[in-house]
Amino acid sequence: MFTKRYKNRLILQQQAGLYRNPPEITGREGKYLIVDGRKVLNFASNDYLGLSTSEDLRKKVSKNFREYSTSSSSSRLVSGNYSIINRAEKEYASFFGYEDALFFPSGYQTNVGVLSTLFEKGDSVIFDKHIHASSVKGMTLSGAKFYGYNHNTMSHLKKRLDSNKKDQVAVLTESLFSMDGDLLDTRGFGQLKKSYRFLSVVDEAHAYGAIGEGGRGVAHDVADVAVGTFGKALGLFGAFALLPGGLKDYLFNFSSPLIYTTTLPEAHAASAIDLLEIVSRSEDRRKNLREVSSILKEGLKREGFRLTGDAHILALEIGEEARAAKVSQSLLERGIFVLPARYPTVPIGRAILRISITALHTEEDMRAFIDALVSRQ
């Protein structure tokens, strides 16, 4: 019975153009991937500063894993509360301008662990309809009432706030949206926060390291709680929550995804500390990232393509799911690796090519992408 259900669902997935079968990657060389024995330009990576292939960072991480054990071998609340992890969290809180910080094994786990714990039955949570799936899951598990507002539309958020004046209210959003690539209207969001005094949780996973002064993102002035990740611009793995005073202790005591999981190893914390120094002196990388992103965006627009994106994530509108998959495959044949985002990641019938740009890319790479896209039409 179970096997038949699984098989039928996969068949339906294929018929709907939603079947996921990513190409196997046999190697990586900076901005290139090795697929089927060929080097192809990678436009699907969140390694925005190119740090994950940095020789400097690799040496530091290697040294740390030689010095410390390879695993913490315990939950943070048993024998995994190492002093160097606490030190790293303090340094992250200070660097990003918060009172405290807490490391998690992944970004998904961070959003689930934070949101499912901070909110409960009787609370109202208002969320941008384009927030990440992990935020949706955390919000759902909390038991709170939740209401979506139209993506990045402050007038609609205001209506939601007006309808929930009697409740204890929180608002969830991202600072740089992972699929649309647009930036939060921080000015409008901040004005509403000042008027309605809601608790704000802002996911800065795609911003930290890559944009803002010193790579500190864009939402510090409007976020009570912020979520970041090591696995994107910071070039490592794991994630973190930046917190006001008192919430770290609360999460230690009540966050099930934190309590019942093995914590990240000491070597990770030591590497995270090293990363802050590297990110601080990566302005040249951020400058190149801004420049090549602008070149690609303007070049695609001149060719008549419809897309959104304010920074290093561009969403190229395709529409029909099967067509998006075909365009992706066609580009791969031309040496460009970029994948489609389809339902349920984006609304049905509104598939996109999600283009990720990194500091390793050059102006020539942008031209190659545009030429490949134009030539397939």
C-alpha distance (Angstrom), angle and dihedral (degrees) to the residues before:
residue distance angle dihedral
M1 . . .
F2 3.81 . .
T3 3.81 93.1 .
K4 3.80 92.2 51.3
R5 3.82 90.9 50.6
Y6 3.79 92.1 51.1
K7 3.80 92.6 47.8
N8 3.82 93.4 48.5
R9 3.77 92.7 49.2
L10 3.78 91.6 51.5
I11 3.80 89.8 51.0
L12 3.81 90.6 51.7
Q13 3.80 89.5 47.5
Q14 3.80 90.2 55.2
Q15 3.81 93.1 46.5
A16 3.81 90.8 51.8
G17 3.79 92.9 51.4
L18 3.81 90.3 -114.9
Y19 3.80 100.1 109.8
R20 3.80 112.2 129.4
N21 3.78 117.6 -147.1
P22 3.82 108.6 148.4
P23 3.81 119.8 -159.3
E24 3.78 115.1 -99.4
I25 3.80 111.9 -109.0
T26 3.79 116.1 -149.6
G27 3.79 99.3 -177.1
R28 3.78 148.5 -5.2
E29 3.79 130.7 -138.4
G30 3.80 111.8 -179.7
K31 3.80 107.3 -73.7
Y32 3.82 91.8 -0.2
L33 3.80 132.4 83.5
I34 3.78 125.2 -159.3
V35 3.82 108.9 -129.3
D36 3.81 121.7 169.3
G37 3.79 88.9 -12.7
R38 3.83 93.2 -54.9
K39 3.79 130.8 111.1
V40 3.80 109.8 -125.4
L41 3.81 130.0 -179.2
N42 3.78 109.7 -105.5
F43 3.81 116.1 -132.6
A44 3.80 94.8 158.4
S45 3.80 101.0 71.7
N46 3.81 127.4 107.8
D47 3.82 90.1 -155.9
Y48 3.81 87.6 114.1
L49 3.82 97.4 170.9
G50 3.80 94.9 36.2
L51 3.80 90.5 -121.5
S52 3.80 97.6 135.4
T53 3.80 89.5 71.9
S54 3.82 94.1 37.8
E55 3.79 111.7 126.1
D56 3.82 89.7 -147.8
L57 3.81 93.5 56.9
R58 3.80 93.5 40.8
K59 3.80 90.9 55.2
K60 3.80 92.1 49.5
V61 3.80 93.5 47.7
S62 3.80 91.4 46.6
K63 3.81 90.8 51.2
N64 3.81 91.2 49.5
F65 3.80 93.5 50.7
R66 3.80 89.9 49.8
E67 3.80 90.9 50.9
Y68 3.81 98.7 44.0
S69 3.80 133.9 40.4
T70 3.80 118.8 -84.8
S71 3.81 93.7 -122.0
S72 3.78 137.2 28.4
S73 3.84 85.3 -138.9
S74 3.79 91.8 -154.4
S75 3.76 148.4 57.6
R76 3.78 114.7 -86.3
L77 3.81 88.3 -113.4
V78 3.79 96.0 53.7
S79 3.82 115.7 41.9
G80 3.81 99.1 -32.5
N81 3.80 101.0 85.4
Y82 3.80 95.1 108.2
S83 3.79 120.6 179.9
I84 3.80 93.5 -126.4
I85 3.83 90.3 57.1
N86 3.80 90.1 53.1
R87 3.80 89.6 47.3
A88 3.81 92.0 50.4
E89 3.80 91.5 49.3
K90 3.80 91.0 51.8
E91 3.80 90.7 50.5
Y92 3.82 91.8 50.2
A93 3.79 91.7 49.1
S94 3.80 90.0 51.0
F95 3.81 95.0 44.6
F96 3.80 94.4 51.2
G97 3.81 94.9 37.9
Y98 3.82 103.4 -109.2
E99 3.79 133.0 123.3
D100 3.78 97.0 -120.6
A101 3.78 144.8 1.4
L102 3.78 138.2 -156.9
F103 3.81 127.3 -159.8
F104 3.83 122.7 -138.2
P105 3.83 131.3 -174.4
S106 3.84 93.4 -114.2
G107 3.79 143.4 5.3
Y108 3.80 91.5 -114.4
Q109 3.79 90.3 53.6
T110 3.80 91.3 47.0
N111 3.80 94.0 56.3
V112 3.79 92.8 43.0
G113 3.81 92.8 45.4
V114 3.79 95.9 46.4
L115 3.79 100.8 40.1
S116 3.81 98.3 40.6
T117 3.82 88.8 52.3
L118 3.79 104.0 40.5
F119 3.81 94.6 52.1
E120 3.78 133.4 50.2
K121 3.79 144.7 164.4
G122 3.80 109.8 -44.1
D123 3.81 94.7 33.9
S124 3.79 124.2 106.1
V125 3.78 119.6 -139.0
I126 3.79 119.9 -168.4
F127 3.79 115.8 -164.7
D128 3.77 140.7 -175.1
K129 3.80 105.6 -109.4
H130 3.80 91.0 -128.2
I131 3.80 98.8 57.2
H132 3.80 119.2 129.8
A133 3.81 121.3 -79.7
S134 3.81 90.2 -115.5
S135 3.81 90.5 59.3
V136 3.79 90.3 49.6
K137 3.80 90.2 51.1
G138 3.81 93.1 48.7
M139 3.78 92.4 47.3
T140 3.81 91.6 48.8
L141 3.81 92.8 50.0
S142 3.81 91.5 51.3
G143 3.81 93.8 71.8
A144 3.80 91.7 -132.4
K145 3.79 123.6 135.3
F146 3.78 109.6 -102.8
Y147 3.79 135.0 -162.9
G148 3.79 128.2 -172.9
Y149 3.78 124.9 -139.6
N150 3.79 126.6 -157.8
H151 3.77 112.1 -84.2
N152 3.81 113.3 -77.3
T153 3.81 90.7 -21.0
M154 3.80 110.1 138.8
S155 3.81 94.2 -173.1
H156 3.80 90.1 60.3
L157 3.80 91.8 44.6
K158 3.82 87.6 54.2
K159 3.82 90.4 53.9
R160 3.80 90.2 51.7
L161 3.80 90.8 49.4
D162 3.81 91.3 49.2
S163 3.80 89.3 53.1
N164 3.82 92.9 52.5
K165 3.79 102.9 43.1
K166 3.80 94.2 127.0
D167 3.80 95.0 53.4
Q168 3.78 134.2 77.4
V169 3.81 98.6 -101.5
A170 3.80 136.0 -159.8
V171 3.81 128.8 179.0
L172 3.81 124.8 -147.6
T173 3.79 124.2 -159.9
E174 3.79 143.9 138.1
S175 3.80 126.5 -114.8
L176 3.81 96.1 -145.2
F177 3.78 108.5 20.5
S178 3.78 113.0 -128.8
M179 3.82 97.9 -140.8
D180 3.82 106.2 25.0
G181 3.81 93.7 39.8
D182 3.80 92.7 -143.8
L183 3.79 125.7 132.5
L184 3.78 125.8 -116.7
D185 3.80 114.9 -100.4
T186 3.80 90.1 -116.1
R187 3.79 93.7 176.4
G188 3.81 94.4 54.5
F189 3.80 91.8 39.6
G190 3.79 91.1 50.8
Q191 3.80 92.7 50.6
L192 3.80 90.9 53.2
K193 3.79 91.4 46.4
K194 3.79 90.3 53.2
S195 3.81 91.6 50.0
Y196 3.82 99.9 41.7
R197 3.83 100.9 28.8
F198 3.80 94.6 -142.4
L199 3.81 124.2 165.3
S200 3.80 108.5 -105.0
V201 3.79 127.7 -152.3
V202 3.80 113.8 -172.1
D203 3.81 124.4 -172.2
E204 3.82 107.0 -144.2
A205 3.80 95.3 171.4
H206 3.82 94.3 125.5
A207 3.80 94.6 40.5
Y208 3.80 106.2 47.5
G209 3.77 112.3 98.8
A210 3.80 93.3 7.1
I211 3.80 107.1 61.8
G212 3.79 139.9 20.7
E213 3.79 128.7 46.9
G214 3.79 107.3 -33.0
G215 3.81 89.5 -9.8
R216 3.80 92.3 -64.4
G217 3.80 96.1 136.2
V218 3.78 127.3 -122.1
A219 3.80 108.1 -90.9
H220 3.81 106.3 66.1
D221 3.82 92.8 112.0
V222 3.82 93.0 53.3
A223 3.84 104.2 33.3
D224 3.80 123.5 89.7
V225 3.80 89.2 179.3
A226 3.80 123.0 21.2
V227 3.78 130.5 -170.6
G228 3.79 122.9 -148.2
T229 3.77 136.1 172.9
F230 3.77 136.9 -143.9
G231 3.80 91.4 -154.5
K232 3.80 99.0 74.5
A233 3.81 125.1 41.3
L234 3.82 91.7 -4.2
G235 3.79 91.3 62.0
L236 3.81 99.7 -139.8
F237 3.84 131.9 83.8
G238 3.78 136.7 -94.2
A239 3.81 129.0 44.2
F240 3.79 143.8 -120.3
A241 3.78 144.1 -143.3
L242 3.81 120.6 -140.1
L243 3.77 111.2 -147.4
P244 3.79 147.3 -175.4
G245 3.80 117.2 -116.2
G246 3.80 116.4 -67.0
L247 3.80 99.0 21.2
K248 3.79 95.8 92.7
D249 3.79 90.2 60.0
Y250 3.82 89.8 46.2
L251 3.82 92.0 52.2
F252 3.81 91.0 46.2
N253 3.78 88.9 57.9
F254 3.79 103.2 37.4
S255 3.84 111.9 20.2
S256 3.80 106.5 102.8
P257 3.84 95.2 -168.1
L258 3.79 88.3 56.8
I259 3.80 98.7 40.4
Y260 3.79 97.0 48.7
T261 3.79 102.8 45.4
T262 3.79 136.3 77.6
T263 3.79 109.2 -100.5
L264 3.79 124.1 -125.9
P265 3.83 114.2 -85.9
E266 3.79 126.2 -99.4
A267 3.79 90.0 -109.4
H268 3.78 89.0 62.0
A269 3.81 91.8 54.1
A270 3.80 91.3 48.9
S271 3.82 89.6 50.3
A272 3.80 90.8 47.6
I273 3.81 89.2 56.5
D274 3.82 90.5 50.5
L275 3.80 89.0 50.5
L276 3.80 93.7 62.0
E277 3.80 90.6 62.3
I278 3.81 91.4 47.2
V279 3.81 93.2 48.2
S280 3.81 90.6 48.3
R281 3.81 91.3 59.1
S282 3.81 96.5 41.3
E283 3.80 98.0 94.2
D284 3.82 91.2 119.0
R285 3.80 89.0 56.4
R286 3.81 91.6 48.6
K287 3.82 90.6 48.5
N288 3.80 92.3 52.2
L289 3.80 90.3 45.9
R290 3.82 90.6 54.9
E291 3.79 92.8 46.9
V292 3.80 99.6 48.0
S293 3.82 91.3 42.6
S294 3.80 89.9 55.3
I295 3.82 91.4 47.3
L296 3.80 92.1 53.9
K297 3.79 94.6 43.9
E298 3.80 94.6 50.0
G299 3.80 92.4 41.8
L300 3.80 93.0 53.7
K301 3.79 91.3 46.9
R302 3.80 91.3 52.0
E303 3.80 88.5 54.4
G304 3.79 89.7 55.0
F305 3.80 100.0 -106.1
R306 3.79 119.1 145.7
L307 3.76 115.2 -130.5
T308 3.77 145.2 145.9
G309 3.78 131.3 -144.0
D310 3.79 138.3 116.0
A311 3.79 100.0 -159.1
H312 3.82 138.1 3.6
I313 3.83 97.2 -26.5
L314 3.80 116.6 75.2
A315 3.80 125.1 -175.1
L316 3.81 111.7 -152.9
E317 3.80 109.8 -159.3
I318 3.81 115.3 -125.4
G319 3.83 107.0 150.5
E320 3.79 112.9 -163.2
E321 3.80 113.6 70.6
A322 3.79 99.7 -136.0
R323 3.80 90.9 48.3
A324 3.79 91.0 52.9
A325 3.79 89.9 54.3
K326 3.82 90.9 49.3
V327 3.80 92.6 50.2
S328 3.79 89.8 50.6
Q329 3.81 91.7 50.6
S330 3.79 91.5 47.0
L331 3.80 91.3 53.1
L332 3.80 90.9 48.8
E333 3.80 88.5 56.6
R334 3.82 86.8 54.7
G335 3.80 93.1 51.5
I336 3.81 99.4 -95.5
F337 3.81 120.9 119.6
V338 3.82 110.9 -157.1
L339 3.80 125.3 137.6
P340 3.81 132.7 -146.1
A341 3.78 122.3 -114.4
R342 3.79 108.7 -142.4
Y343 3.78 139.1 170.1
P344 3.01 128.0 -24.7
T345 3.82 89.6 26.2
V346 3.82 87.8 54.4
P347 3.84 129.1 14.6
I348 3.80 117.5 -73.3
G349 3.80 112.6 -86.9
R350 3.81 92.6 17.3
A351 3.79 101.9 89.9
I352 3.79 117.9 162.8
L353 3.75 140.8 -172.2
R354 3.79 103.8 -116.4
I355 3.79 106.2 -146.4
S356 3.81 116.9 -161.3
I357 3.79 117.1 -167.0
T358 3.79 124.6 -162.3
A359 3.79 137.1 -165.9
L360 3.81 88.0 -108.6
H361 3.80 90.8 67.7
T362 3.80 122.1 95.3
E363 3.78 136.1 -155.8
E364 3.81 87.8 -100.0
D365 3.80 89.8 56.8
M366 3.79 90.0 53.7
R367 3.80 90.3 52.1
A368 3.80 90.0 49.0
F369 3.81 90.9 53.2
I370 3.82 92.9 49.1
D371 3.82 92.8 46.0
A372 3.81 91.8 49.6
L373 3.80 91.9 50.0
V374 3.80 93.8 46.8
S375 3.80 94.3 45.6
R376 3.81 93.7 56.0
Q377 3.80 93.5 58.5
